[in-house]
Amino acid sequence: MQKRTSILIIIGLVIFTALATISSSKLEFDYDFEHFFPQNDPDLDYFLAYRDTFENDNDYVLISIGNNSSIFNNDFLQKANQFTSDLSKLNHVEEVISPTNIKTPIINSFGFIEVPLLHINNPLKLKNDSIRISKSREFTQTLFSSDFKSICIVVKNSQIISKEASDELLSDIESLIKKYNFPEIHYAGKIRGQKTYLTKMKFELILFLSISICLIITFLFISFRSIYGIIVPLITVFIAIIGTLGIMHVTGKSLDVMSTLLPTILFVVGMSDAVHILNRYIEELRSGQEKIAAIKTTFKEVGLATFFTSLTTSVGFITLMMVPIKPMQDFGLYSAVGVILAFVIAILFLPATLSLLPKPKIATANPKELFWNKILSKSFIYVLRNQKNIFIGYCIILIISIIGIFQLNIDYKLLEDLSEDNPLQQDFRFFENNYSGIRPFEMAIYTNDSSSIFNYKVMREMEKVENYLYNEYEAGFILSPVGIIKSVNKAVHSGSSNYYTIPVKEKKYNSLLKKINRTSIKNKLNNFVTRNSSTCRFTGKMDDIGSKKVKERNIAFEQFFQTEIDNNLIGYKMTGTALLVDKNNEFLATNMIMGLSIAFLLIALLIGIIFKSIRMAILSIIPNVVPLAFIGGLMGFLGTTINMSTSIIFTIAFGIAVDDTIHFLSKYKIEQRKGKSLIYSLKRTYLSTGKAIVLTTLILCGGFISLIFSDFKSTFLIGSYVGLILFVAVITDLLLLPVLLLNLKRKK
């Protein structure tokens, strides 16, 4: 009967695995920055309405082309002009702005005429063109690099472009780039960033799993020294991973930059369950029990502890659902589901498999000759003899860590995930050094009364704003109604750069407005002003200086606006995708503390219920707070910033690290129930559970350390710090936890 049940369980799991494999094979990759915007947020609602009124602020590609001799070379400009023409013919391209197709307006007694910015068909005029352009602020660091060694072409693609369309457009652009083979070329934009991230995500998903498997196989072989001890845990975990991925596809979830970590996390966490169960099973066999009796004892004593550890780990992940950001919520939810599924698979597959497989030879080994017993016995004696020193040492570590924690800063850059030698990052830096950067800048200005944006006093106030943005805020490539009015004034004065300004006298300004209404320039204004002329758009570019510095500039801008601008006339609202990403980052970092606090309370409550003791609940939290504080302090001293990636390190690590404490306390409770003395119970717990928690920690650390091979900085940091937290946590469980138990029991 028992054999039949085991066979049925295995058949059921085979069918489940087959269905999950089919489902998971259909999973798609998705990378969209907008998914990381905070949900139900007033700033997001404002931006969506703003975008509907004007346009999306990051649907463009910047292409910079340079020439070995001079950009004011007729052959180069003819080639650039043809390149511009070919770009404009591509699918999903709405407009191409290039120095070769720009025309500057001239308004005189003969009417309105447009003159080419560059006379590419008249080489004799190019020298004069270069002089005129060098004196025109609106063209330098926008369409021409600061050193005039390259030009910039702006390709505006379809609004809110789909993944398929963006891939097609990027492929077409790259084909044209290869075709023209300019001496120097750089390009950047959302569609390239999206493609770069997705390609690396797919590669790293396979890479991490491969490295984790190799490391864990090595650890398992060293620990169990048998194929038996390697294959069974691996199969258990693989079923859990495939099952979770299958569930993701069935529920309509795609793989994104967060969920690519999921298989690796499930692999190492699920392996922990299997190793604890196998280690105890082999222990029972060594003690002389028969195979079936050993299986029953193992799942009676370790099975419950494994359930509780899976539950606490899931709680750690579930707290991420408090963050109102979809990818983070999905990551927390599916990680929690995967951890519980891994437990269910382990509790079904392992006993069924162990009952059908022959008794392993490893069970005949002599415990007295075991390496683990010797090491752990010496460690236990050390703890007994140095209780005071251990306690004082951890107090000192905690104090130093708190000092480091106060040095932590919240900061985030758009492309900080990419290493400096990445081609996209290098192109990004090129645009920062030679143009106005590539980080979008968006701001709305609105009138506070019934005045029009074109009111003379309003326009003069907005000119002050634009000057501040250029000179103090350090934004560039600014397009606004102010710039358009300045261009008209310049056109009226035969294109002289000295008149690129708002007229001082209101009468002359009103005369300009009349000329605008009679020219095609009015159409350009429609892209920057609402129909009722009450709100206008200021858009530009800036360097990716980080969310911390942007926040400082926004505070300084607010002070300027309140003191230097007539607030009775106009108000403003910062908006845009970059601002939302910054807000999201700060929101995540500040919510980390709340999420971690809730995780502490929930897990302490669970442990209190399990052991029916408030003291035991508090005691279980202490050894897991110390590693988190230690790593927080280390991050502060090393200058690691808190952002949307590093903020989840503590929640993930705490949910996993507390598992070792629960296993230790569960075994200790079992030994106490047998009526053993305090020291004997602690010793048996130390020798029995010590090996399992050290081994599982090595496996967990090995799995997370595989993430250090990532090209994504955030993934590298998650792997490094989570691995380090888990290592410090197991050391704390073996040193501080026994000291706390000894003194708690004695005091009681």
N, C-alpha and C positions, 0 to 999 in steps of 0.2 A: 504493500500500500504506500509506504514511504517512498520507495523507488519510483512508483508510478506518478506520485504527486510531483516529485522532483523533475521527472521527464516532461510532465505537462507544463510546469512553470518555465522550463527552458524553451519548449516549443512556443509558448505564448510570447516569451521575450524575443525569440527569433522573428516571429511575425511582426511584433511591435517595431523591432529594429528595421525590418525590411520596409515597412510603411513609412517610418520616420526618415529612412534614407532617401526614398523617392521624394518625399515632401521637402526635405532639407536641400536636395539637389536643385530645387527651383528657387532657392533664396536669391534675391538680388541685392546688389550693393547700392547704397544711397549716401550721397554726401551733399548736404545742403545747409549752409550757414544759418538760414532762416529757421530751421528746426530748433536751433539753440536759443532763439529769442524767448524771453519769459512770456508765459501764457497769461491771458486775462490781465494784461498790464496796460495802464492808460497811455504810456509812451509808445507801446506797440500799436495801439488803436490809432493814435495820432499819426504815426508814421504811415500806416496803411492808407489812411484817408489822404495824407500828404502825397503819397506815391500815386494814388488814383488821380489826383489833381494835376500833378506834374509828370514825373517819371521815376523809375527805379534808379537808385544812385550807384549801382555797381554792375549794370548791364553794358559793359564796354570792355574793349581790349586796347591796351596801349602798345604800339609797335614803334620802336626807335631804330632808325637805320643811319649808319654813318658811312663816311667816305674817307679813304686813306689820305687824299690830298686836301680837298675843301668841299664843304657841302654846297657852296655857291659855284658849283661846277655844272656846266650845261648838260653834259652827258649823264652825270649822276642824277640831276633833277629830272631829266627826261625819263630816266629809268624809274625814279621814284614816282613820277606822275602816272606812268603806265601801271606800276604796282598798285597805286591808289585806285586807279580805274578798275583793275581786276578785283580788288577787294570789294568794291561797291557792288559788283555783280554776283557776289556769293549769296547763297541762300541764307536766310536769317539775319542778313545785314540790313539795317534801316538807314544808316548814314555813315559816311566816312569823312572825317575832317582832317585835312592835310595841308601843309604849307603850300603844296603845289596846286590846290584847288580853292584856296582862300582868296576872296576878292574884298578889297577895302573900298568903302563908299567915299565918293567925292560929291559934294553938293555945291553947285555954283549957279551962276545966272543962266546957264544952259540947262539946268535941271539936275537930276540925280543920275550919276554914272558909277560904275564899279570898275576898279582898277585891280589887276592881278597883284597879289602880294609879292610874287616872284615872277619875273618875266622870263619864263623858261624857254620861250620861243625867240627871245632877243637877248643873246649872251652879253651884248654891250651894256645892257641896263642892270645886269646882275650886281655889279659893284655898288651902284647907287642903292639897289634894293638892300644889300647887306648893311650899308650904313644906316638906312632908314629903320630897318628891323632892329638893329643893335640899340637904337635910341627909344624903341617902343617897348615899354614895360609889359604891355599886355601879351607880347609874343615870346619874351625870354622866359625860360624855365616852364614854358607851356608847350609851344610847338617847336621851339628851338632850345637846345641844351644850353646850360649856363656858359659853356666854353665854345659854343657854336661849332662843335665837331659832329653833331648829329641832329636829325630832325625827328619829330614825334608825330605819328599818325594815330588818330583816335577812331576806333571802329566801334560804332554803337550797334549792338545786336538787338534782337527781338526782346521785348520786355518779358521778364519772368520766364526765361528760356528753359525748355525742358531738357532733361538729361540727354536724350537721344539727339535733339537738335544741337545742343552745345558740343557734343562729341563730333558731330558732322561738321560743324563750323570750325572747330579747332583743327580737325584733320585737313580741311580745305585751306585754312590759313597757313598751316605748317607746310603744306604742299607748295603753296605760292612762295613761301620763304625759301624753300629749297630751290625752287625754279629760278628765282632772281639772284640768289647767292650774293647778297650784299657783303662787303668786307667786314662790317660789324652790324650785328642785329640783336636786339633785346625785345622781349615781349612779355606782357603780364596782364592778368585779368581774371575774373571769376571763373570763366570756362576753363582756363588753363589750371588754376588752382584746384578746381573740382576734379579734373582729370588726374592731376598729379597725386592728390590724396587717395582717390579711388584705386589707382594702380598700385600704390604702395600698400594700401589696406589689404588688397587681395594677396599680394606677395607675402606680407608679414603675417597674415593669418596662417598660412601654411608654414612659414618659417618658425614662428613661435611654437606651434604644435610639434613640429619636427624636433626642435631643440629640447623642448620639455620632455618629449617621449624618450629621447636618447639619455638625458640626464636621469630621468626617473627609472628607466630600465637599469642603469648603472647602480643607482641607490638600492633598488630592489634586489639586484643580484648580490651586492655586497652584504645586504641584510639577511636574505633568506637562502642565498647560495643554491638556488634551484630554479629550473624553468617553471616549475609549479608556482612558485611565489612571484613570478613575473607575469605570466600569461593571464592568470585569473583576475588580478586587480586591473590589468589593462583592458580586458574585455568588459569588465564591470563599468569602468569609466567611459569607454567609448560608446556604450549603449546609452548612457546618460547624456553625453554630449550630442549625439545624433538625435536622440529623443527631444532634447531642448530646442535644437535648431529646427526640427520638424514642427514643433509646437509654434515656434516663431513664424514659420511660413504659413501655417494654417490660420493663425490669428492676424495675418496681414502685415507682419513686421519685416522690415528689410535690415540688412547689416549696415551699420554706420560706423563712424570712427570710434564710438564707445563700445558697441556690441562686438567688434572684432576681438576685443579682449576676453569675451565670454567663454569661448572654447578653452583657452588657456587656464582661466580661473576655475572653470568647472573641472578641468582635467586634474589640477593640483588639489582642489578641495575634495573632489570625489575620491581621489586616490587616498586621501587621509582616512576616510571611512573604511575603505578596503584594507588598508594596512593595519589599522587598529583591530579589526575583526580577525584578520589572518594571524597577526602576532599573538593574540589571546588564544586562538584555536591551537596554534603550535605549542604554546605554553601549557595548555591543558593536556595535550597529548604527551608532552614531556613529563607531566606529573603522574602519568600512568593511566589516564582515562582512556576508555575505548572511543573510537571515532565518533559514533552517534552521540554518546554522552558528552564528549568534548564540544561538539557542535551545539548541543542544547545549553550547556553551561556558558559557552561563549556568547550566544545570542540572548541569554537571559541576563547576563551581567554587563556585557559591552554593548549589546544592541540598544538598550535603553539609553545609555550614555551617548551613543552615536546619534540616536534620535534627537536628544536634547542639544547636542552640538550642531546638528543640522538645522535645528529650529533657531538657535541663537545666531548662527551664521546668516540664515534667511532674514532674521529680524534686522541685522546690520545692513543688509542690502535693501530691505523694504523701506528703511528710513529715507533712502534716496528718493523715494516717490513723493516726499514732501516738497521737493524742489520743483517749482512750476516750469520745468523745462523738459520737453518731450523726450529727447534722447536719453537724458539722465533718468527719467522715470522708467522708461523702457528697460534701460540697463539694470536698474534696481529690481524691477519686477521679474524679468527673465532670469536674472542671476538667482533670485530667491526661488523661483520655480525650478531652475536647474539643480540647485543644491538639494531641495526636497526630493526631486526625481532621482538624483544620484543616491540618496539614502534608500528610497524605495527599491531601486534596482539592486543595490548592495544587499538589502535585507531579504530579497527574493532570490537573486542569482547565486550569491555566495553559499548559503546553506544547501541549495539544490545541487550546485556543482560539487561542493565538498563531500556531500553524501554519496555522490556517484563516483567520484575519483578515489583511487586507492590511497591508503594512509601514507603520507609523505615520509621519506627516509629521515628527514631532518629531525623528526620527533625522537629519534634514538640518541641524540647528542647528550653529553653529560653537562648539566647546568654549571657545575663547578669549574668547568674549563671554558665557559663562555666569556668572550671578551667584554660584552656589555656588563655582566655581573661584576667583574673586577673593577671596571671604570666607575660604575654607578655606586658600588660599595664605598670606594675611596671618596667619591663626591659626597655621599651621605654623611660619612664620618667628618668630613671637612665642615659641612653645614652645622653639625651638632657642636663642634668645637669652636666655631666662629660666629655664633648667632649675633652677638652684639656688633661685631665689626661689619657683618653683612648689612644689618639694619642701618647703621650709621652711614655706610658707603652708599646705600640707596637714597638716603636722605640728602646727602651731598649731591648726588647725581640729579635728584629732583630739583634742588635749588638752582643748580647751574642751568638745568633745562628750562626752568621758568624764565630765567634771565634771557636765554636765547629766544624763547617764544615771543617776548616783547619786542624783539627785533624783526619779526616777520612783517612783510609788506604784501598788500594786495596789488597785483599788477598783471597785465596781459597784453601781448602784442598779437596782431592778426596772424602773422606767419612765424611765430616763435617756435612752433612745433618742428619746423624744418631746419636742418643743419645749415651752417653758413656755406658749405661747399655744394649744396643742392643747387642745380641750375636755376630753378624758379626763385630761390632765395637770392641768388646772385643778380638776377635780372631785377628783382624787387629793389635791391640795394642800389643798382644802377639808376633807377628812376628816382630814388631818394637823393642821390648825389648829384644828378645832372638836371633833374626836372623838379617838379613840386611834390614828389612822392606818389603813392598810389592809394593811400588810405582815403576813403571818401569823407568829405566834409559837407554837411547839410544843415541849413538853418532857415527857418521861416521868419519873416518880419511882417508884422501886421499893424494897421493903424488902429489907434484906440478911440477914435471918434469917427465921424462920417467922412473924414478926409480920404482922398485917393492917394495911392502910393506915388502918383505923379505930382502931387502937391509939392510946390517948390521947397517949403520948409521941411517936409518929410524927406524929400530927396537929399537935401543938404545933411540931414541927420544920418541918413543911410550912407552917405559918402564918408562920414566920420567912422561909421561902423566898418566899412570896407577897408579904409586906411588902417584901422586898428588890426583887422584880420591879417592884412599883409605884413605890417611892421611888428606887431607885438605877439599876435596869436601864431604867426608863422605859417599861415595857410597860403596856398598858391593856386594858380589856374582858376581863379574865382570868376564865376559867371553870374551876373545879376543884372537887374534893370539899371543899376548905377553904371556898370560897365558899358551897357548899350547906349545910354545917354551920353556918356563921355565919348564914345566912338562917333556919335552923330556930331557932337561939337567939334571933334577933330576933323570930320569930313567937311564941315562947313568952312573950316580954315585950311582948305587944300591939303589935308592929311598931315598937318604939322603936329608932331608929338607934344609940343608945348601946350596944345589945347586939349589934351586928353584929360579933361577935368569937367566938373559941373560949373557952368557960368556963375560968376560972382553976383551978377545982377539978375533979379527975377524977370525983368523984361526980356532979356536975351534968352533966358531959360524957356520962357513961354513961347518965344519965337521958334526955339528948337522943337518943342512939342508939336507945333503946327507942321513943321517939316517932316517929322516922324509919321504923322497921320497920312502924309502924301507919298510915302515911300514903302518899299517892301520890308523895311526894318520893323514895321509894326508887327509883322508875322513872328519875328524873332522874340519880340516882347511877350507875345501870347504864351510862349513856352515858360515864361518866368513870372507871370502875373495872373491872378485869378480873374474871372470874367467881371466881377464887380470892382476890381482894382483895389481891394482892401488888403490883400496878402500877396507877398512875392517870395521868390525863392533865391537864396544865396547858395550856390554849390561850388565846390572846389576840391582840391587835393591837399594832402599834407603828409609829412613823414610819419611812419609808424612808431611813434615815440613811447607807446605804452599807455594803458588806461590810467595809471597813476598821474603821469604828467598831463594827460588830456584833462583829467579832472581838475588839476591845479590851474590849467589855462582857462577852463570854463568858469572857475571861481573868480579868477582875475578879470575875465570878460564881464561877468555879472557885476563886479564892482565898477568897472569902466562904464558899463551901460547905465547903472544907477546914478553915477556922478556926472558923466559927461554928455549923456543923451537926454533929450526932452522926453520923459516917460509919458507925458500927457499926449504926445503925438504918436509914438510908436512903441510896440513891445516886440519881443522875440521868443522863439522856441527852438532850442537845439534838437535835432532829430537825425535820422539816418541809420543805416545798418550797423556802421561802426559803433555808434553811440549805444545801440541796443546790445551789441555784443559786449561792450564794456560794462553796461549795467548788469547784464546777465552774469558776467564774471564776478562782479562785486556781490551780487545777490547770492551766488553759489558759495562764495567764500564765507560770507556772514552766516548763511544758513547751515554751514558745516557744523558750527558750534551747537546749534539747535538740534540738528539731526543726530550728532554724536551724543548729546545729552539725553535725547529720547532713547537712543540705542542703549546707553548706560542703564537708564531706568527700567526699560523693558527686559533687558537681559538679567539685571539684578533681581527683578520681580520673578522671572522664570526660575532662576537659581534658588531664590528664597522659597518658592513653591516646591521645587524638587527636593530640597534638603530640609524643608520645614523649619528654616532658621534665618532670621534677619541678619544675624552676625555672619553666617556663612555667605549670605548674599553680598554683604559689604566686603567681606574678606576676599571674595572671588574677583571683585572689580579692581581692588588695589594693585595686584600684580600686572593687570592689563592697562592701567592708567599710566604706570611708570614708563613702559616702552613708548607709548604715544607721546608722552611729555618729552622723553629723550630725543625722539626723532623730530618733534616740533622744534626743540631747542637747537638741534643740529642743523635743521633747515634754516633757522634764523641766523645762526653763525655763518653758514655757507652762502647766505644770500639767496636761497631758493624762494621764489615768490609764491604766494597763494593765488591760484587762479582756478578756472573751471576744471582743470585736469588734476592738479595737485590737491585740491580741496577734498576729493573723494578718497584719497590715500588712507586717511585715518578711519573713515567709516568701514572701508573694505577690510583693513588690517585688524581693527578691533573685533569685528564679527567673526573673523577666522581665528585670531589669536586666543580668544576666550575659550575655544574648543579644548585646548590642552589643559586649561585650568579645570574645566568640567570633568574631563577624563580622570584627572588626578584626584579631584574631590570625590568623584563617584567610586573609584576604587578604595579610597580612604574610608568612605562611609561603609562599604561592604566589609572591609576588614574590622572596623569598629563594631559592626553588628555581630561579628563572630566572637565577640568578647575578648579580643586581643588587647594588650596594653597599648598605651599611646605610642611609645617608641617602636614597638614591634609593628603596629598597624602602619605607621609612617614609613618604616623600612620596607615592608612588603609592597606598599604603594609605590615607593621610590624605585625599587628594583623592577617591579612588574610594569608599571605605567611609564616609568622613566624612559625605557628603551623605545616604547611606542611613540611617545610625544617627541623624542629627539629625532627618531626616524621620519615621522610625518613632517616635522618642521624642516628637515633636510630636503624632503621631497617638495614641500611647499616653496621653500626658498629657491630650490633648483628650478621649479616651474616659473616663479616670478622673475628670477634672475635672467631667464631666457629673454625677457622683455628688454634687457639692456642693449640687445642687438638691433633695436628698432631705430629707424631714421627719424621717428617722431620724438621730439624732446619730452613731451608729456608722458608717452608710453615708457620711455627710458626711466623717467623719474618715478613713475608708479612701480615699475619692476624693482628699481633699486631700493626705494624707501619701504615698500611693503615687505620685501624680502628681509630688509634690515630690522624692521619692527618685529617680524615673526621670530627672527633669530634672538633678538633681545628678550622677547616674550618668553621663549622656552628657557633661556638662562634664568630669567626672573622666577619662573615656575619651579625651577630646580633649586634655587638659592633662597629667594625671599618667601615664597609660599610655605615651605616647611617651617621656616622660622615663625611666621605668623600663626600657623596651626599649633605649633608647640606652645607659644605664649598665650594664645587664646584659650587653649584647653587648660593650661596651668592656672590661668586667672579664673576660669570658670570653676 
